[in-house]
């Protein structure tokens, strides 16, 4: 089996200080169904432009879109990442960080990895728990908090099917018994299947159940940026896996997805959609992160091409057969936005503007000039497809000094239709409501 490797595009010389670059003003911002992509600009050392994480000053909060307002649903959390709402309205939050085995870009770029890792919070030990939040009086603030599950291993995705509660750890999918209304689970979990771990360049694993509950879909990100350590360590990665709950059998549902994260079912067509983080180190304007409907058996390019048939020339040997088969994503979200959580709107609970479409949590760039992301956006849909420019829902996560007061991760609707947003720098769950809901309180 031949080994894929990354060809260095620049020789390390005295001119290395000039290797960084910034966004080109003439190109589009890389959003929409047909983004205009510039030529790649590969650099030996990536652009590093990290927003220092400072948290929210007392009384501060994100800026909500006109017609909506935002307030804290719960604060004082420990790196809240992923959210799940149980049928009784209880909100679960995975308080999680990278596992101890997490490595980013080992080797010559390790100095960059250490700097990025520390600023991104990856150097902080993971709480390794799922916390339950309950609003008993309906005022939009959690007044009950309990440890729902503990002693996990960098948990992320969650799914409930009947009385089976699934947790996607960084290295395995687990199943626990659930009883409605319980504030904790004390019984031990059962390991359903191993999940690819190892270097864990991308450690987060998400899980979602099919509407009929028969099947689970699990995301697994790549073990590298673009296969630079060989494809042997990429087996089973950069993919969405399908698991049959009755038999336990698994198969790759879609591949070539560099780092898939949030998933949801589009309500009109019933198609599975996913948010994907694309590759780095070929320019501030490349490559756009995206959301796309997922085709069974579809290949989406990684690492051989991006956004369809745009060949990544850093990879040798080339695979023109796979490039020819690469599917074009449905909608670009802008380069390096780190778009993570997604959820389709469930009616006009926020406002009519957000009645039909997709909410996206953008964690924000670390390697782009100027910075991108650091907000929650909404992509309008019509007839099951994106139909317009993205709209801002929550902004203000960066202050006027370009410091990160917060960084949005996941987005989900609570039982009342409000939008919950996890913020792993502010350690807050934000709750966005419409003017009519505001008046009710």
MARLO-238029 format. One record per residue: x, y, z of N, C-alpha, C, O, CB in turn. Coordinates in steps of 0.001 Angstrom, whole numbers, plus 500000, padded with zeros to 6 digits. Glycine has a CB too. Example, Ala and Ser with C-alpha at 12.3 -4.5 7.8 and 13.67 -1.06 7.14 Angstrom:
513190494310507800512300495500507800513200496700507800514236496681508465511308495527509046512850497750507080513670498940507140512900500030507870513409501138508039514084499402505725
//
This chain:
500857498792500000500000500000500000500878501239500000501752501382500856499038500017501237500657502127499056501451503346499005501058504274500127499919504242500593501291504044497661501993505104500568501766506016501674501629507433501161502496507931500443502896505925502695500542508076501530500340509470501167501182510343502078501256510088503280498845509862501254501806511348501539502616512239502352502422513664501872501910513910500780504107511841502300502838514585502704502736516004502391504063516479501836505097516289502476502332516827503638504060517092500666505273517647500080505471519058500581504605519902500352505210517621498542506582519363501262506821520737501701506844521671500501507451521363499475508143520840502489506194522791500633506092523708499511507078524853499588507242525591498617504711524250499425507742525016500728508749526046500857509965525470501547509823524633502438508207527255501624511151525891501165512370525497501844512589526421503028512417527635502922513581525527500884512975525830504172513198526623505371514455527450505188515558526905505152513308525724506625514299528771505071515418529656504801515336530862505698514451530956506549515444530079503334516256531783505513516258533002506318515035533848506063514732534740506856517498533810506042514323533596504982513141534388504657511868533884505279510779534269504855512967534442503202511980533015506293510795532373506832509837533361507475508638533092507543511192531332507831510323534473507939509439535446508581508389535972507626507365536502508056510242536600509139508634535831506342507678536342505358506660535300504932505880535527504007508410536850504146506667534121505627505827533028505170504351533200505486503519532553504850506302531766505764504000534037506430502591534248506743501911535067505671502569535689504837502438534929508089500589535066505697499853535854504703498511536230505273498073535706506297499681535077503375497858537164504577496550537611505026495555537467503893495924537182502753496602539067505526494275537671504224493221537501503245493355538514502115493751539659502329491861537627503909493019538073500920493040538940499751491715539676499635490655539051499645493324538131498471491765540967499528490545541764499551489676541529498322488463541734498372490888543229499658490296541094497202489534540998495964488622539775495922487670539754495142490475540965494790488891538745496750488099537536496645486884537649497548486832538489498446488934536298497006485893536774497289484699536767498110485042536232499491486148535747499725483586535928497456484067536327500415484320535850501763484129534352501892484145533821503002483426536556502733483949533660500772483880532205500802482604531671501407482635530667502120485035531664501552481472532319501141480198531832501636479247531604500473479430532145499383479592532816502646478221530787500727477189530568499735477328529247499002478273528497499248477198531679498756476402528954498107476422527680497394477524527563496350477917526453495991475111527467496735478027528684495862479079528653494832480171529656495188480296530685494523478489528966493418480962529382496218481976530350496636483075530494495591483469529518494951482583529938497973483563531712495426484688531953494524485975531731495302486236532426496283484640533396493919486786530762494870487969530361495613489235530911494967489389530807493750488044528842495709490145531493495745491408531981495188492378530837494937492102529688495281492043533006496126493503531157494341494548530157494180495158529845495541495243530731496392495635530643493187495587528598495764496207528256497048497522528986497244498239529272496286496434526754497145497827529284498496499064529975498855499687529226500025499588529653501176498801531485499218500331528104499716500876527237500755502079527881501428502922528497500775501266525882500169502142527727502742503248528265503525503785527182504444503045526308504896502803529503504338505095527253504718505694526243505585505140526386507004504745525397507621507241526367505587505110527617507520504526527874508830503177528557508633503086529542507900505475528747509710502128528046509278500804528639509070500690530009509717501413530331510660499725527723509619499771530806509196499406532045509870498877531720511258498031530839511412498354532837509051499363532417512255498881532234513627498330533575514095499079534536514267500027531715514590497032533633514297496365534884514679495266534538515674494081534555515344495778535639513422495681534224516898494777533686517909494179534818518733494878535746519139495512532686518821492888534726518971492225535679519862492420535225521300491898534175521676490707535810519524493155535978522123493339535573523519491990535416524215491108536263524073494211536599524271491837534337524961490584534061525661490577534764527008491410534470527866490379532544525845489635535699527203489596536471528450488299536271529225488242536616530405489780537942528151487257535726528601485969535580529270485166536876529253485656537920528822486175535121530700483922536791529731483017537939529704483187538805530944483192538282532059481567537470529588483325540111530778483281540997531948481918540900532639480941540465532029483570542466531533481856541293533874480599541242534619479491541990533877479657543144533482480786541832536024478380541320533701477218541935533064477242541942531550476259542339530925477085543315533534478346541509530938478447541518529472477810540259528889477691539233529558479927541626529024477409540366527639476793539241526945476936539454525447477276540560525025475298539082527345476689538441524629476729538640523175475662539617522704474729539946523436476555537310522457475819540070521477474850540967520845473873540116520039474280539379519142475562542032519930472595540221520360471571539421519693471016540160518480471012541390518441470438539075520670470550539405517497469966539970516282468728540795516624468062540523517623469607538853515280468414541800515805467198542577516030465976541666516143465832540701515392466996543591514899465111541985517086463921541184517307464121540026518248463179539286518530463427540676516027465357539850518750465646538778519692466425539340520870466918540467520813466434537637519009466536538571521918467358538938523062468079537697523570467685536572523265466500539580524186469139537910524349469945536799524838470231536985526317470458538103526780471259536679524042470219535889527050470557535888528468471175534537528804471053533577528043469299536175529356471832534476529941472474533238530357471435532246530861470638532570531742473525533511531441471443531041530304470632529946530815471346529267531978470709528858532949470326528929529700472669529146531878473486528572532954474900529088532783475384529208531657473451526999532940475576529396533895476960529848533829477801529068534837477298528180535525477055531372534097479093529413534917479980528732535844480279527290535464480639526483536320479392528767537203480132526964534185480411525615533707481897525454533405482650526427533441479573525300532458482317524233533109483724523931532863483896523474531421483774522290531108484243522850533846484181524440530550484394524174529125483199523436528515483350522313528033485681523354528922482025524048528532480838523400527951480951523312526437481162524318525760479561524166528336480810522121525921480980521911524486479665521549523789479125522353523028482006520818524244479151520347524045478023519856523252476759519817524088476812519646525306478322518464522685475610519978523419474319520074524085473371518988523591473465518513522459473705521456523860472448518611524488471390517679524110470182517980524981470319518186526187471850516184524266468995518007524376467766518274525109466957516983525187466607516392524165466940519412524431466667516553526415465890515346526643464403515617526410463982516773526430466125514817528067463599514567526189462168514781525903461427515549526989460445516227526687461493513458525702461866515466528244461176516182529320461650517622529464461202518335530362461369515456530631462557518058528584463038519435528602464353519636529313464945520709529202462033520294529226464837518637530044466145518762530678467221518968529611467166518380528531466462517511531538468191519808529935469292520109529012470558519441529529470932519621530688469502521654528859471213518676528676472485518049529004473607518793528309473472519188527150472489516561528607474712518985529010475884519631528425477115518783528712477387518429529859476064521072528980477849518466527665479120517763527813480192518790528147480542519628527315479489516962526517480717518721529383481828519574529800483106518794529509483434517824530192481723519981531336483809519237528487484816518358527910485934519147527266485744520273526806484187517432526895487102518535527242488253519095526547489053517951525958488696516784526122489131519961527500490128518284525277490914517270524590491478516245525564491846516598526684492042517921523809491551514979525155492133513958526014493639514127526148494248514842525352491815512579525476494256513481527144495707513638527344496543513207526151497663513687525979496138512854528542496017512305525320496774511824524162496686512750522968497296512488521931496292510464523765495919513852523103495684514767521986496996515393521500497782515913522293494692515871522401497214515333520194498402515926519588497987516710518357497186516232517554499448514841519223498528517911518204498266518699517000499569518898516251500532519431516802497616520067517349499602518469514986500767518716514130502100518406514817502907519315515015500764520154513675502349517139515184503649516819515759504756517078514753504509517139513549503688515363516226505974517231515247507104517425514340507507518869514222507530519597515214506777516889512983507829519296512998508454520591512790507545521753513190508044522836513497508858520733511346506221521556513193505305522639513536504829522555514978503830523178515336504115522624512606505532521793515810505046521574517167505016522861517988504193522996518893505908520546517861505902523801517684505892525066518419504590525807518187504050526431519101507080525942518007504083525738516957502792526353516659501685525607517388500766526216517937502526526365515137501784524260517388500760523453518030500629523777519503499517523892520019501064521989517853501749523927520183501714524215521609501049525565521867500263525707522803503132524196522196501369526556521029500807527893521215499307527880520975498543528449521755501485528900520276498886527231519898497473527165519571496732526360520630495654526755521074497266526551518179497306525236521031496655524366521993496412525088523308495329524983523884497488523119522226497399525813523782497257526502525057496184527586524995495380527719525918498586527111525474496170528369523896495189529441523786493781528895523565492801529520523969495567530382522652493680527723522919492368527155522618491784526392523794490637525950523725492462526243521422492544526226524877492036525533526044492375524064526081492022523372527036490580525693526115493066523563525042493352522137524990494340521710526063494443520516526345493884521766523629495072522638526673495985522287527732495320522156529087495968521771530060497061523290527807494026522474529165493289522398530427492696521001530567492071520513529625492170523486530493492871520334531723492304518987531884490802518979531650490098519918532020492610518444533279490324517911531033488908517792530721488118517423531970488548516581532758488685516750529620486953518061532148486067517701533256485495516300533085485140515647534067484933518712533375485404515837531845484992514465531542483635514098532144483448513001532671486038513499532042482700515034532052481379514752532599480294515360531730480538516228530892481267515279534026479087514869531963477888515449531376477040515971532528476752515244533478477098514402530497476640517240532434475869517895533484474436518105533021474191518483531876476510519239533878473495517858533919472072518076533637471654519436534185471984519789535317471197516943534254470922520195533368470398521502533740468881521475533580468360521026532559471036522636532876468178521965534605466714521931534570466154523287534988466558523864535997466165520811535493465219523775534189464495525021534498463135524627535050462227524292534290464348525953533221462992524666536372461757524165536983460622525174536975459454524785537012462027523746538391460944526480536928459884527486537009459612528195535687458799529118535639460239528504538047460282527776534610459983528305533291460436529719533033459909530385532142458561528233533067461427530204533813461889531584533617463084531682532681463658532760532529462248532200534946463471530572532048464578530609531102465949530537531741466955530801531082464491531838530296466006530180533032467278530035533742467269528688534457466299528344535133467509531215534758468356527925534306468448526628534969468580526828536476469477527533536936469646525813534421467688526208537241467772526320538694468073524981539371468189524910540594466479526886539239468199523919538565468669522627539068469865522210538223469826522268536994467530521538539023470922521791538899472135521356538212472663520112538918472814520101540140473215522491538186472945519061538140473481517843538739474432517164537762474344517358536549472340516881539144475338516368538308476235515573537468475450514384536943475073513497537709477507515105538260475205514362535651474413513309535018475262512063534780474827510947535064473817513808533691476465512253534261477432511179534067478824511721534348479111512875534030477342510591532628479691510910534937481050511343535245482042510278534827481666509189534392481200511656536739483313510610534968484414509691534656484347509200533213484618508033532932484392508497535611483988510092532312483999509789530889485370510121530309486284510489531047482886510570530151485518509992528974486806510246528332486589511240527194486313510855526058487451508917527805486717512516527517486486513590526550485180513374525790485186513215524569487659513682525564484045513368526524482753513131525866482359514296524979482790515430525183481663512884526903481538513996524000481090515029523061479633514764522690478735515258523371481991515059521784479376514003521635478021513796521168477187512928522090477716512076522804478049513193519820475852513154522070474899512408522884473650512136522059473280512920521186474545513183524184473001511001522354471750510669521674470943509737522564471501508841523198472016510015520283469633509946522614468725509089523368467782508396522395467131509043521575467929509908524428467715507060522496466768506264521716466034505358522694466622504427523243467492505428520584464754505627522912464033504876523922464637505127525293464719506267525749464043503382523596465058504053525941465738504170527232467240503991527118467922503840528131465185503159528200467765504006525905469204503864525676469816505233525427469467505921524468469487502917524483470730505615526303471406506905526177472831506652525711473591505941526368471389507695527528473194507245524557474497507027523950475392508246524166474943509390524088474350506725522449476669507972524441477678509015524592478855508672523688479366507552523719478135509157526084479281509642522882480458509464522040481672510041522762481892511253522764480262510141520650482459509149523378483753509537523931484752509728522803484453509444521643484265508481524937485940510211523148486975510400522132487450509077521542488001509052520442488155511149522725487239507965522274487765506680521811486723505577521702487059504472521277488844506233522725485463505834522072484468504764522047483064505343522132482855506442522646484706503774523198482103504577521613480694504887521777480152504031522914480286502808522896479899504644520455479535504682523908479012503997525084477495504099525134476895505015524572479625504578526361476874503111525838475421503120526027475112502986527520475691502154528218474740501967525213474180503832527995473780503825529397472261503689529492471551504119528583474263505115530116471751503100530570470299503044530767469780504380531274470363504981532176469925501919531752468678504840530686468107506126531072466685505937531581465913505161531019468128507109529887466344506653532650464996506681533187464501508120533154465165509020533668464948506099534632463333508340532549462822509708532385462746510431533731462252509902534727461432509685531719463253511654533716463232512477534913464434512299535816464619513083536747462012512190535678465259511289535569466431511062536411467412512219536255467604512732535152467114509720536053468026512627537351469022513698537307470440513159537248471392513933537151468872514600538510470593511847537306471915511233537176471752509784536751470693509185536934472713511328538506472805509235536187472866507814535844474012507212536647475164507628536518473067507590534287473685506237537468474699505610538313475150504252537792476203503754538190474172505457539711474360503649536904474725502348536357475893502484535382476009503498534693473518501701535659476758501472535318477888501539534374477406501442532938476377500833532648478899500418534660478159502047532060477832501993530648478387500764529977479273500092530506478337503213529958477855500473528797478317499362527968478995499951526736478454500847526089477131498409527566480179499442526417480848499918525205480197499293523982480146498070523847482362499589525241479703500137523102479061499671521881480103499362520814480030498330520146478064500714521365481074500264520656482126500067519667483293500983519964483118502063520528481599500313518250484477500555519587485637501448519603485450502518518538484782502301517527486960500659519368486056503679518784486144504721517766487607505060517559488381505033518515485328505985518171488009505382516329489422505669516068489951506769516980489336507827517111489618506069514609491085506515517602491675507494518525493114507738518116493348508343517070491597507005520007494103507285518907495484507490518523495908508935518665495695509542519714495699507034517115496506509496517626496999510868517674495861511833518019496060512805518749497645511257516327494675511555517489493501512388517766493711513848517404493387514743518184493130512286519220494253514081516223494353515458515711492989516140515820492902517309516196494855515470514228491930515408515491490563515856515739489929514831516669489654513704516259489738516015514395489696515221517923489281514258518949487779514181519141487281513180519658489918514605520251487037515217518736485600515245519004484865514222518147485101514111516944485036516645518750483970513476518791483133512506518089481672512847518385481295513017519545483476511029518523480862512945517354479448513265517532478602512054517162479055511179516423479045514494516678477369512001517677476455510903517360475047511454517252474648512324518026476527509780518431474294510940516284472899511313516098472143510056515703472686509182515027472736512444515019470882509966516128470043508827515776469176509157514574468784510308514381469169508411516963468879508153513769467922508334512682466540508581513281466288508194514422467906507093511735465647509217512535464318509521513073463567508291513579462781508399514521463494510201512020463795507122512970463101505906513433463857505199514548463372504203515086462898504942512272465045505702514907465795505143516007466550503860515704467192503305516596464892504903517111466491503383514489467144502114514177468638502247513959469384501279514111466522501511512964469076503455513600470454503644513157471080504821513868470416505819514146470516503848511644472370504699514163473142505809514696474173506229513656474679505410512889473827505424516039474473507534513650475497508072512771476549508748513644476226509570514502474891509073511726477809508393513416478910508840514267479961509541513412480407508996512402479537507644515037480357510748513814481394511481513081482767511186513663482935511067514877481118512995513113483743511071512772485140510861513168486005511754512288486034511583511069485564509344513035486713512708512899487567513608512136488899512969511758489237511889512241487815514869512925489640513633510903490923513122510423491981513176511517491810513844512537491390513918509203493067512466511287494174512421512232495290513387511846496380513339512415494722511008512325495022514258510887496041515184510398495352516308509654494130516316509508497073514463509483496146517259509183495597518336508369495240517836506979494099517965506535496589519494508274496240517256506286496013516760504925496776515458504688497414515294503648496436517820503888496715514546505633497344513250505425498849513279505449499490512403504868496902512690504147499444514283506121500896514452506063501685513389506816502905513308506672501255515786506599501003512571507620501707511507508347501415510136507769501665509117508412501326511532509815500885510111506553500548508847505915499096508481506145498483508892507130501448507741506426498564507712505229497150507366505302496861506155506181495700505847506449496628507113503929497915505460506634497670504330507523496982504780508811496124504068509331498983503617507849497350505959509334496738506435510582495377507073510344494727507524511288497657507434511270494943507114509086493646507702508754492564506650508522491454506987508111493778508571507524492873505400508777491872504358508564490667504582509464490796504713510682492473502969508817489511504623508851488274504820509591487985506259509962486993506536510636488305504011510817488831507177509536488684508570509942488197509423508771488032508941507650490016509116510483487969510725509072487439511665508077486164511113507457486013511075506236488488511950506978485245510683508330484076509954507851482906510098508810483063510483509968484412508482507656481723509775508287480543509526509100480247508035509000480090507494507905479312510400508634480174507378510155479899505949510215478430505713510549477831506449511332480805505263511253477861504675509943476496504253510222476529502973511041477198502007510673475696504049508911475795502971512164475765501810513052474341501302513187473442502058513554476346502159514439474133500026512891472838499386513055472669499001514524473433498183515036472704498138512126471683499576515204471535499337516639471180497888516951471569497368517997470474500253517210470451497235516062470018495863516330471159494865516210471256493933517009468903495476515384472016495051515223473077494072514966474452494534515439475344493709515638473138493764513494474637495849515624475944496374515986476887496528514818478028496950515005476566495499516995476442496196513607477305496313512442477490497779512058476587498601512214476727495518511263478684498083511551479013499449511143479510499464509710480108498502509228480066500060512078479250500574509044479786500771507702480011502255507490479321503074508097478831500191506616480970502622506635481158504049506329479982504566505518479679504045504445482484504281505558479323505590506036478183506185505344478642507243504353478118507323503242477205506795506348479629508064504750480208509072503862481660509269504271481989509174505454479410510428503924482532509543503307483961509664503559484504510942502924483786511662502230484712508433503018485803511212503180486429512408502624485983513680503299486102514761502723486144512503501167485458513572504539484998514722505328486058515007506386486145514289507383483585514450505990486861516040506183488050516229507013487742516237508501488357515485509256488732517513506642486816517059508935486467517098510354484978517387510495484590518535510711487310518167511109484141516361510375482693516555510520482323516714511990482873516026512849481917515369509900481399517615512278480999517868513662479483517791513824478927516702513967481507519239514118478805518960513801477370518977514031476588518259512949476932518316511769476893520384514139475525517579513372474619516907512433473178517199512825472869517384514002474877515373512406472292517238511821470861517372512077470114516923510833470673516850509739470482518839512462468825516622511031467971516172509936467169517350509407466467518023510162467029515033510395467278517596508102466529518683507476465044518310507492464675517260506966467034518954506009464188519145508081462802518726508331461950518525507085460994517752507131462142519727509191462256519185505982461399519073504798461753517863503942460866517162503456461499520335503962463057517616503757463490516512502907463851515260503694463891514165503132464667516940502082464116515413504994464548514283505802466000513905505611466426512859506100463704513115505504466785514731504907468189514414504661469053514773505870468768515717506607468692515153503414470110513993506046471104514290507075472034515391506577472545515329505459471912513017507452472248516405507428473190517481507135474305517472508177474114517030509310472471518859507109475470517969507769476631517989508650477445519256508404477483519781507291477503516732508435478095519736509462479069520837509348480462520235509333480769519340510121478919521873510527481313520733508424482650520177508238483692521290508273483535522325507624482737519400506908484754521065509037485907521970509063486920521503508025487343520348508037486555522025510486487303522404507132488218522039506054489688522271506438489992522636507574487879522835504798490581522055505486492029522016505702492632523400505869492006524415505565492704521311504553493882523413506368494617524639506664495880524732505804496219523825505045494983524698508160496558525875505959497916526099505464498026526288503956499094526089503376498772524962505864496906526677503313497016527110501913496361528476501733495874528804500651496363526071500961496354529278502817495913530654502680494782531024503614494004530173504045495495530906501285494704532302503918493635532807504770492266532684504117491255532667504819493899534246505126492208532597502797490936532490502097490586531062501687489585530837501007490959533362500885491406530104502097491152528699501786491349527862503038492229528163503844492078528205500648490567526841503215489429526407502392488164526712503185488194526616504412489521524864502018487045527078502539485844527351503321485363526122504092485288525025503538484738527851502412485040526311505366484244525310506061482866525285505403482495526219504692484144525619507603482112524212505642480847524119504923479819523293505692480150522551506617481072523515503547478557523449505277477494522524505646477003521872504365476982522491503301476326523251506408476609520615504486476155519916503298475210518788503681475315518201504757477344519372502503474280518500502766473527517263502901474487516117502608475429516264501830472279517233501940474238514985503237475183513873503152474580512758502317473506512243502626475560513354504560475290512391501250474827511304500399475400509977500880476584509882501205475216511558498934474563508969500923475012507629501283476060507162500283475797507079499083473822506638501334477254506858500794478358506445499925479122507590499305480042507365498518477842505579498846478760508819499644479419509979499042480839510178499536481154509905500695478621511219499316481700510663498633483081511026498956483232512526498746482831513054497709484111510224498076483818513222499741483825514688499729485225515297499591485425516473499898483185515200500990486193514495499130487443515075498661488666514887499526489759514692498995487252516469498476488522514940500860489703514946501717490465513634501604489840512574501580489306515200503172491818513665501531492665514856501476493043515293500060493798516252499896493911514609502258492534514612499041493052514785497685492521516025496985493173516559496088492723513583496865491354516482497386490799517685496767489881518367497765489524517792498793490034517345495454489504519600497453488598520338498313487535521022497464487762521391496312489366521370499165486392521172498064485228521783497415485019521230496004484977521969495021485392523306497361484891519924495945484732519259494669486078518844494113486825518110494760484008520157493685486390519315492907487587518853492198488779519809492275489645519772491401487248518619490765488843520672493309490016521518493492491142520669494095491110520340495281489685522749494406492112520325493292493159519377493702494092520016494717494513521162494553493963518889492480494412519268495768495428519693496726496755519086496268496988517889496433495063519252498206497608519914495699498845519425495081499899519033496104500943518496495732499411520476494159499650519289497392500611518882498415500645517367498616501601516839499183500283519562499728499624516678498163499478515257498451500088514414497336499787514595496156498000514898498641500954513489497746501519512524496810501448511130497437501728510991498628502991512898496438501087510102496681500674510177495279499273510760495133498451510663496045500728508794494641499014511353494001497703511901493703496703510763493459497085509640493131497774512842492477495419511083493626494356510101493371493297510732492477492224511101492954493719509597494706493594510860491169492623511488490266491297510747490214490267511357489928493195511577488878491298509441490485490042508694490484489122509168491606487916509307491404490314507190490624489690509417492789488880509910493894488488511370493695487379511771494047489630509747495207489389512158493136489066513562492872487867513653491925486979514484492115490291514304492270487852512810490927486752512836489953485418512510490600484368512941490124487024511855488822485460511738491700484232511330492368483821512278493486482752512113494073484391509947492920484662513275493789484404514132494948483154514985494748482996515629493712485609515032495219482284514985495727481049515762495680481304517198496120482141517450496986479971515118496563480584518126495526480670519532495902479718519777497067478540519434496971480332520464494695480199520364498171479298520646499301478184521610498899478270522293497879480089521229500481477143521648499720475979522470499404476175523955499708475651524808498992474792521964500160476950524276500796476971525680501204478242525980501978478543525327502977475734526022502052478994526987501501480235527398502161479946528387503275479099529269503135481209528012501150480668528231504397480455529059505585481593530026505854481623530669506903480258528186506785482539530140504913483684531018505114484901530237505575484762529227506265483349532103506123486104530693505200487321529964505537487696530088507005487644531171507588488459530452504688488074528958507591488645528890508946487691529384510024488140529848511072489919529696509006486396529296509793485433529769510782485250528780511929484658529124512952484098530034510117485751527553511771485564526495512774484083526333513110483687526402514273486372526810514058483277526118512080481842525923512263481597524538512854482029523532512291481078526094510918480901524489513991480781523242514744479329522785514850478898521929514078481376523410516138478566523341515795477206522878516005476243523417514969476388524548514506476740523261517371475248522601514601474181523040513709472840522534514242472775521490514890474427522536512257471793523270513967470433522803514240469464523528513318469559524741513134470050523031515732468540522786512746467519523398511907466478524079512775466160523619513872466860522352510994465945525197512258464911525918512992463665525056513075463360524269512178464593527276512321462967525228514166461741524463514388460557525428514445459809525448515423461836523618515700460395526229513386459351527232513360459903528594513715461110528762513885458232526857514304459009529572513828459422530965514012459415531368515478458915532439515822458514531893513220459965530520516350459973530831517774460826532060518075460508532817518992460482529636518568461910532272517313462750533448517536462160534666516822461894535691517449464194533185517049461961534551515533461315535583514726461063534987513353461589533924513024462191536890514634460250535676512545459919535164511218461160535018510349461210534142509485458914536080510535462166535868510569463401535793509771464103534456509944464814533999509049464353536924510157463900533829511099464596532584511407463628531404511416463816530443512162465310532693512756462599531484510589461568530455510600461937529199509848461458528118510191460323530998510038462782529306508823463113528135508008464581528222507615464960529048506785462199528044506741465395527375508207466809527401507899467638526718508960467128525937509764467271528809507727468927527023508953469904526309509762470716527276510602471313528214510073470824525476508880470743527050511918471615527792512817472977527099512877473064525871512882470984527905514238474046527915512922475407527379512924476237528102513975476289529331513983476059527516511526476881527357514854477815527927515818479222527935515254479759526881514912477777527150517133479836529129515150481174529268514576482163529606515694482168530712516234481195530366513462482984528637516015483920528760517139484989529812516875485490530418517822484581527418517422485347530043515634486282531111515281487659530613514899488101529553515341486409532061516415488328531394514070489625531016513498490763531213514494490663532000515435489901531828512235491839530480514261493109530713514960494228531025513972495328531410514369493486529489515812493942530858512693494995530904511672494581531724510459494892531366509323495362529495511234493883532818510704493452533652509587493634535120509938493438535538511079491983533361509219494014535890508924494113537350509033493269537954507923493638537827506755495608537841508944492147538611508234491610538866509570490886537649510129490645536673509418490667540057509539490543537720511412489839536625512055488470536413511409487873537338510858489687536895513556487996535184511490486670534865510950485926533979511939486531533360512814486782534164509562484610533927511787483792533162512723483498533961513972483215535156513890484478531861513092483560533318515135483268533945516432481848534507516467481626535630516920484281535065516726480893533718515986479510534159516030478583532985515740479026531901515361479271535303515028477308533221515922476273532270515530475548532869514330475132534027514360475276531965516718475402532081513286474753532562512072473538531697511755473324530640512349475742532563510887472753532183510799471566531466510324471602531443508806471741532488508170470244532129510843471478530255508223471434530090506770469978529843506366469427528792506696472366528908506297469337530790505655467941530584505244467812529396504284468697529154503463467387531860504578466709528663504397466420527531503516465078527740502834464195528417503360466425526201504304464941527145501655463669527080500942463634525768500179464593525424499488463482528303499979462550525043500297462400523756499624463539522800499967463996522033499120462331523959498118463987522855501213465006521915501673466421522253501306467321521440501516464709520602501157466656523475500741468000523866500315468309525286500772467392526086500956468139523755498785469596525613500958469955526995501305469475527958500238469532527659499045471473527133501490468991529142500682468367530051499712468761531508499915468043532395499453466867529929499790469861531786500582470236533185500747471511533347501522472144532373501929469144533939501427471882534604501723473092534921502465472900534625503956471787534732504470473480536397502254473982534255504649473851533988506082473513535254506865473944536353506514475139533376506622472737535081507926472330536177508798472989536000510167473102534881510666470779536235508932473419537102510766473991537038512107472886536850513139471852537516513085474804538311512416473115535940514074472188535701515183472786536211516492472134536953517226471850534195515297474020535816516782474763536304517945476145536750517506476855536005516831474864535212519042476530537951517882477863538477517599478425539056518905477851538868519978477820539571516454479553539759518793480133540392519971480994539470520809481360539826521928479056540942520815481327538293520299482194537388521061483628537907521105484372537595522034482165535980520451484022538704520098485306539398520126485076540839520582484150541500520112486000539359518724485920541327521497485801542727521901486584543622520951487106543141519945486294542919523345486677544917521250487331545848520332488847545687520300489521546318519486486987547263520710489391544838521190490820544526521160491086543171520502492198542648520576491392544539522579490073542611519866490162541297519237490472540194520245491143539215519917491222541312518155489986540356521461490090539315522474488776538537522521487702539100522312490429539921523868488877537233522798487692536388522821487045536416524199487561535848525161488046534950522427485889537098524270485101537063525496484358535738525607484050535271526703484110538240525540484082535152524467483433533854524402483667533245523033484114533919522105481926533973524698483356531951522917483443531273521624482287530282521543482219529343522335484831530549521439481380530486520592480239529567520479480658528208519944481556528104519108479169530163519576479999527172520434480305525806519996479053525160519406478918525050518187480850524955521178478144524735520274476964524012519798475725524904519861475674525872520620476744522731520630474737524559519054473447525254519032472348524200519019472457523182518335473327526214517788471280524457519788470167523503519844468936524240520361469061525218521098470511522269520759467755523780519980466517524365520487466109523693521784466198522473521915465393524247519450465661524489522741465090523888523942463628523534523685463126523727522578465219524848525158462952523022524695461589522539524506460625523654524110459600523394523479461101521870525769460949524896524478460088526032524156460428526692522826459780527662522434460171527051525249461441526176522127461821526740520838462906527784520897463370528242519853460647527323520199463333528183522101464456529110522215465735528422521754465828527194521753464605529623523670466712529224521364467982528692520885468996528720522022469264529777522592468501529500519663469558527562522350470625527460523339471962527401522616472095526732521592470431526213524248472956528110523159474289528193522550475323527936523636475359528650524638474526529589521867476161526926523449477242526679524401478430527565524062478740527798522894477656525186524394479085528052525101480194529005524973481326528484525860481261528612527082479760530485525386482370527895525250483387527208526044484512528121526521485410527662527227483970526086525245484486529391526158485405530369526755484700531127527879485278531335528946485931531361525679483462531538527644482689532200528688482165531245529736481724531676530801481548532940528082482207529901529441481683528871530343480209529097530667479760528947531803482497528839531634479472529469529602478067529831529714477261529053528674477770528719527604477873531362529531475991528767529002474998528398528000474097529611527811473398530019528739474173527115528428474111530192526601473265531338526300471912530865525782471806529797525179473945532263525274470885531664526020469540531351525542468997532553524769468871533652525310468592530978526730468682532324523502468201533376522603466709533193522406466254532100522069468952533345521234465935534267522614464487534209522469464017535384521621464747536354521420463790534218523854462779535278521124462190536349520343461494537382521203461341537197522411461223535786519354461073538467520579460437539566521329459157539118522014458873539555523130460134540738520399458380538260521374457137537791521987457439537003523255456739537135524258456332536925520995458498536172523204458884535421524388459404536345525466459155536132526653459932534378524043460140537394525045460661538363526014459509539020526779459575539182527998461518539441525301458457539393526052457315540031526694456648539084527696456116539524528715456299540488525639456683537769527394456044536808528283456737536718529623456123536347530623456010535453527641458021537058529648458766537018530898458734538368531620459315538506532696460207536601530634
//
